[in-house]
Amino acid sequence: MTAPASLSVDLNALSHNFHALEALTGVPVHPVVKANAYGLGAVPVAKRLMAEGARTFFVARVNEGVALREAIGPEPTIYVLDGCVGDAAETLKAADLRPILNHADQIAAWRTANGGACGLQIDTGMNRLGFRPEDAPEPLDGLDLVMSHLACADDPAEPMNRRQRDAFAAVSARYPNALKSFANSGGCFLGPDYAFDAVRPGICLYGGGPEGRPDARLKAVATLSAEILQLRDLPAGETVGYSRGFLADTTRRIATVGAGYADGIFRSTSPKGQVWIAGELCPLLGRVSMDVIAVDVTGLDVSLGDRVELFGANRPVDDAATAAGTISYELLTSIGNRFERTYLG
Ligand SMILES: *Cc1c(COP(=O)(O)O)cnc(C)c1O
């Protein structure tokens, strides 16, 4: 039986995006594969990127790092953005993970554990994780990476980008032996002086644009599709779905498609949502329910069992996210477990 709903991950497109970011920045790309590689599968994604030349990865959580190490073997360097949290030092060491140390307690815990190799985060304005520049610690043993994170990289016109970049350049110079890592996906597109020694993209590897809209330099990696479960002709005057969410003023042809909010199709997608089928973008009608959505396919040649693209090459994930009032990151990391995952390439 072929799965009625599937997530297809195009590893060749992933590889294209990886090399596009390398070419754009001129420095090594250190992929961010946190949150299961933004929902696409950290292990197959990391393995393909290793085959393309990636040697260093970032995850957020310690447990993500442990699982990744187990899967990809001892060679690649893995940094954990949360750092040395609580009593994680021994777990980090056992899996040869390098914490990004964010505050003095983390440095103390790592030192006490004789932790070894680690990174350091400087907070240049995000006010989230990391040392303020004026509190930046002395270089510590094992420090091999210093990083900071942009708050507004998706908006090239935002003057804060330059301020953060200059602050990072100044403070990171105090760590001559550490690799300097600054740019996330958006930062890769801000110009050569944002690249430093290595870049740290996530979303652009996975096909999301750096400014929240599709970018022609990147290819779609994730395609989410689901099957038409039923077709009906809706007489004028009748309604569709919960709370009579759509009222037909003319006769419509309705496809009921097997994906709903339990699959990560945001309820906020109606009324602006669209899906792609038979060469056209078709509107969602009424409310998204848990397992199904209703699609207006009036006038189209579609049959039971045909597949609707929720996002992918024909319906960019950025556009689907905008329609739902969110960002591509949230759509990808919300993809439900009921989709069968398949990998191309
Ligand atoms: C998630 C994350 C990234 C990747 O961000 P993208 O915008 O997806 O490229 C890079 N650095 C840090 C610190 C992050 O938390």
Ligand as a Chemical Component Dictionary entry (heavy atoms), coordinates in Angstrom:
data_LIG
# 
_chem_comp.id                   LIG 
_chem_comp.type                 NON-POLYMER 
_chem_comp.pdbx_formal_charge   0 
_chem_comp.three_letter_code    LIG 
# 
loop_
_chem_comp_atom.comp_id 
_chem_comp_atom.atom_id 
_chem_comp_atom.alt_atom_id 
_chem_comp_atom.type_symbol 
_chem_comp_atom.charge 
_chem_comp_atom.model_Cartn_x 
_chem_comp_atom.model_Cartn_y 
_chem_comp_atom.model_Cartn_z 
_chem_comp_atom.pdbx_ordinal 
LIG C1 C1 C 0 18.746 27.700 14.796 1  
LIG C2 C2 C 0 20.050 28.413 14.827 2  
LIG C3 C3 C 0 20.788 28.611 13.650 3  
LIG C4 C4 C 0 20.236 28.310 12.269 4  
LIG O1 O1 O 0 19.336 29.336 11.951 5  
LIG P1 P1 P 0 18.671 29.461 10.492 6  
LIG O2 O2 O 0 17.979 30.784 10.550 7  
LIG O3 O3 O 0 17.728 28.330 10.374 8  
LIG O4 O4 O 0 19.741 29.407 9.499  9  
LIG C5 C5 C 0 22.052 29.147 13.741 10 
LIG N1 N1 N 0 22.563 29.511 14.952 11 
LIG C6 C6 C 0 21.866 29.376 16.107 12 
LIG C7 C7 C 0 22.464 29.819 17.372 13 
LIG C8 C8 C 0 20.583 28.847 16.085 14 
LIG O5 O5 O 0 19.886 28.746 17.215 15 
# 
loop_
_chem_comp_bond.comp_id 
_chem_comp_bond.atom_id_1 
_chem_comp_bond.atom_id_2 
_chem_comp_bond.value_order 
_chem_comp_bond.pdbx_ordinal 
LIG C1 C2 SING 1  
LIG C2 C3 SING 2  
LIG C2 C8 DOUB 3  
LIG C3 C4 SING 4  
LIG C3 C5 DOUB 5  
LIG C4 O1 SING 6  
LIG O1 P1 SING 7  
LIG P1 O2 DOUB 8  
LIG P1 O3 SING 9  
LIG P1 O4 SING 10 
LIG C5 N1 SING 11 
LIG N1 C6 DOUB 12 
LIG C6 C7 SING 13 
LIG C6 C8 SING 14 
LIG C8 O5 SING 15 
# 
